[in-house]
Amino acid sequence: MQKDMNAPLDHESEKASNSYLMSLLALLVGAPLPIINLIATLIFYVGNRRSTYFVRWHCTQALLSQLSVFFLNSYGFWWTLSIVFTDATLTNEYVAYVVTVGLFNVFEFVSTLYTAIEVRKGKHVRWWIIGDIADQLVKEVR
Amino acid sequence: MKSNSFWAIIILGGFVGLFFWLRTIDWVGMFNIEQHTRDTEEKLGDLFWEHIGDEGEQITDSLTVAVMDSMVHRLCDANAIPRERIKVHVFRADVVNAFAMPGGHLVVNSALIEDCKSPEQLCGVLAHEIGHIELRHVMSKLVREIGTSVLVNMTMGGGDGGQIGEVVGVLSSKAFDRDMEREADLKAVDYLTVAQIDPHPFADFLYLTGNGESEEAFEWLSTHPSSKERMEYVLEEIGKRQFEVKPLITASTWEKLKEKMGVSDTLSLN
């Protein structure tokens, strides 16, 4: 991750930081349902789409970051349901997948928390790949 | 600065690599999952058995026990199935039925034994039900019909009598799916031929009892796929095999067993 960009105003930093916190709070509330944190960041994104460039950019990055783990978590979620409610059995592959996805979620959680703290300080934190996609999606209005 | 594709490959490679490394670990063995599954099955089996045991009259005279035991023993010994895994119970009931329960419990109604024309036919039905037990069809069917969470809850004492009765009803009256029935039929042929028991009477039983008899009385057949179709693929399977046949029990013992099925040891006035 790299930091650049001029320091934004305090209320901008707060809003931008909140976009990351939304996903963390939603994760704590609806942990077993992978869609909850995605919906939370989406709502925050929609609510701030007319905000400043800094806020919009970070809302977009927060949304994209959730989207990346959403697919991994969803697959694990449905796999778990199939074990609980159908005759699918618990296999070594399932445990390996859950552990791998779990570790990716921990990594994502720590990264999101770090980003939320840094953005609150007014620093512009870019995620690899996702930051570039956010650049393409969010255009600065001059 | 590295390009995005570089980081994409690193992240994707990291995920895939971690997953493939983790899947080499025997998690199922490490957490003793097989044993836990078996324990759950045993608990469920005992729970259902307690329910059934309270409901009907079990036939436990020495002749019935000895004959059933000798048949199951022969099937198990020849096919390397631990004998203690299969627990046979004979019940006095008018419905021609036999069904397997979790934990290796196998229930046979007296009407089914009465309806069999030979001990080989009865042995064929036993082999079919043992097939369901050994192929783990029983738990698959229960999980599909009832759901794992309800079953686990039951083993923890969460199920009431009505719920347990409902599950037992599913086991005794609802069919396995077509593929499972076929698999159990073919497994039965395998068990019978390896145990040197003539499998032809089993095919006859499937066909004869499925034709010209009241369907209501033949629950075992009415819940299974078409008798003709089953007889055909069972005969086809028999045709592929070479086997020797040794007698099961004497004709007189068989007749005595059938007589036992028709006589109630308890007086019922209702």
Boltz contact constraints between the chains, C-beta under 6 A:
constraints:
  - contact:
      token1: [A, 84]
      token2: [B, 148]
      max_distance: 6.0
  - contact:
      token1: [A, 85]
      token2: [B, 147]
      max_distance: 6.0
  - contact:
      token1: [A, 87]
      token2: [B, 140]
      max_distance: 6.0
  - contact:
      token1: [A, 87]
      token2: [B, 143]
      max_distance: 6.0
  - contact:
      token1: [A, 87]
      token2: [B, 144]
      max_distance: 6.0
  - contact:
      token1: [A, 90]
      token2: [B, 33]
      max_distance: 6.0
  - contact:
      token1: [A, 92]
      token2: [B, 23]
      max_distance: 6.0
  - contact:
      token1: [A, 92]
      token2: [B, 27]
      max_distance: 6.0
  - contact:
      token1: [A, 92]
      token2: [B, 28]
      max_distance: 6.0
  - contact:
      token1: [A, 93]
      token2: [B, 23]
      max_distance: 6.0
  - contact:
      token1: [A, 95]
      token2: [B, 27]
      max_distance: 6.0
  - contact:
      token1: [A, 96]
      token2: [B, 19]
      max_distance: 6.0
  - contact:
      token1: [A, 96]
      token2: [B, 22]
      max_distance: 6.0
  - contact:
      token1: [A, 96]
      token2: [B, 23]
      max_distance: 6.0
  - contact:
      token1: [A, 99]
      token2: [B, 22]
      max_distance: 6.0
  - contact:
      token1: [A, 100]
      token2: [B, 18]
      max_distance: 6.0
  - contact:
      token1: [A, 100]
      token2: [B, 19]
      max_distance: 6.0
  - contact:
      token1: [A, 100]
      token2: [B, 22]
      max_distance: 6.0
  - contact:
      token1: [A, 128]
      token2: [B, 7]
      max_distance: 6.0
  - contact:
      token1: [A, 129]
      token2: [B, 4]
      max_distance: 6.0
  - contact:
      token1: [A, 129]
      token2: [B, 7]
      max_distance: 6.0
  - contact:
      token1: [A, 129]
      token2: [B, 8]
      max_distance: 6.0
  - contact:
      token1: [A, 132]
      token2: [B, 4]
      max_distance: 6.0
